[in-house]
Amino acid sequence: MGEISDLNTLYSTGQKGKVHYTEWLAATMKPSTLATDKAIKQVFHYLDIDQTGKIKPHELYRVLGCNNAVTTVIQAADADGDSVIDEEEFRALMRNMAKRLDKAEVHPRRLGFQLNLAPA
């Protein structure tokens, strides 16, 4: 019983005592499994709240809730220096993160925002 409680504490971001299906998937799947073109496109469009084809800092903030995390993601992904993330930049960021996490065999839920997002 202790192991289940520990897993719930580690992975649940929702209500106490409950693990949502999507949280369970994220906790158990290899990052590269989630870095498919279809998955990346879906996440990109979810983050592109105003549907401009670019993820702006205010859109990332609505999801991440932390200016430091927003700055880290923008700096890591923004290849052309326009302070926004287009779909190609986002795809490159997600694939790079998945490769690094797969190689390290570390799950992102345990890392929080302390990810080294710079290209390898």
C-alpha positions in Angstrom: 0.0 0.0 0.0 2.9 2.4 0.7 4.2 2.0 -2.8 0.8 3.0 -4.3 0.6 6.0 -2.0 4.2 7.0 -3.0 3.3 6.7 -6.7 0.2 8.8 -6.2 2.2 11.5 -4.4 4.8 11.5 -7.1 2.6 11.6 -10.1 -0.8 13.1 -9.2 -1.2 16.8 -10.0 -5.0 16.7 -9.5 -7.1 16.0 -6.5 -5.6 14.2 -3.6 -5.9 10.5 -3.9 -6.6 10.5 -7.6 -4.4 10.0 -10.7 -5.9 11.0 -14.0 -5.5 8.7 -17.0 -3.3 11.3 -18.8 -1.1 11.7 -15.8 -0.7 7.9 -15.6 0.3 7.8 -19.3 2.8 10.6 -18.9 4.3 8.9 -15.9 4.7 5.5 -17.6 5.5 6.2 -21.2 9.0 6.9 -22.6 9.3 10.6 -23.7 10.1 9.6 -27.3 6.7 7.8 -27.5 5.0 11.1 -26.9 7.2 13.0 -29.4 5.4 11.9 -32.5 4.5 14.5 -35.1 0.8 14.1 -34.3 1.3 14.5 -30.5 3.7 17.5 -31.0 1.2 19.1 -33.3 -1.7 18.6 -30.8 0.4 20.1 -28.0 1.5 23.0 -30.1 -2.1 23.9 -31.1 -3.2 23.5 -27.4 -0.5 26.0 -26.4 -1.2 28.4 -29.3 -4.2 29.8 -27.5 -4.8 32.7 -29.9 -4.2 30.4 -32.9 -1.6 32.6 -34.6 0.7 29.7 -35.5 3.2 30.9 -32.8 3.4 30.3 -29.1 3.9 33.7 -27.3 5.2 34.1 -23.8 1.8 35.0 -22.4 0.4 31.7 -23.8 3.2 29.7 -22.2 2.7 31.6 -18.9 -1.0 30.5 -18.8 0.2 26.9 -18.9 3.4 27.1 -16.9 2.5 29.8 -14.5 6.1 30.8 -13.9 8.1 33.5 -15.7 11.4 31.7 -15.2 10.0 28.6 -16.9 8.6 30.7 -19.8 12.0 32.4 -20.3 13.8 29.0 -20.2 11.5 27.5 -22.8 11.6 30.6 -25.1 15.4 30.7 -24.9 15.7 27.0 -25.6 13.3 26.9 -28.5 13.5 30.3 -30.2 16.0 29.6 -33.0 15.2 32.8 -35.0 15.3 35.2 -32.1 11.8 36.6 -32.5 10.8 35.8 -28.9 8.0 33.4 -29.9 8.0 29.7 -30.8 6.7 28.6 -34.2 5.7 25.0 -34.9 9.1 23.9 -36.3 10.9 25.4 -33.3 8.5 23.6 -31.0 8.9 20.3 -32.8 12.7 20.6 -32.6 12.5 21.4 -28.8 10.2 18.5 -28.1 12.3 16.0 -30.0 15.5 17.2 -28.4 14.0 16.9 -24.9 12.6 13.4 -25.7 15.9 12.2 -26.9 17.8 13.6 -23.9 15.3 12.2 -21.4 15.2 8.8 -23.1 19.0 8.6 -23.1 19.1 9.6 -19.4 16.2 7.3 -18.6 14.8 10.0 -16.4 11.2 10.9 -16.5 10.3 14.6 -16.8 7.7 14.5 -14.0 10.6 14.0 -11.6 12.6 16.9 -13.0 10.1 19.7 -12.8 11.4 22.8 -14.6 15.0 22.0 -14.0 15.4 20.6 -17.5 18.5 21.5 -19.6 16.7 22.4 -22.7 19.7 23.6 -24.7 20.5 21.4 -27.8 23.0 18.6 -27.1 
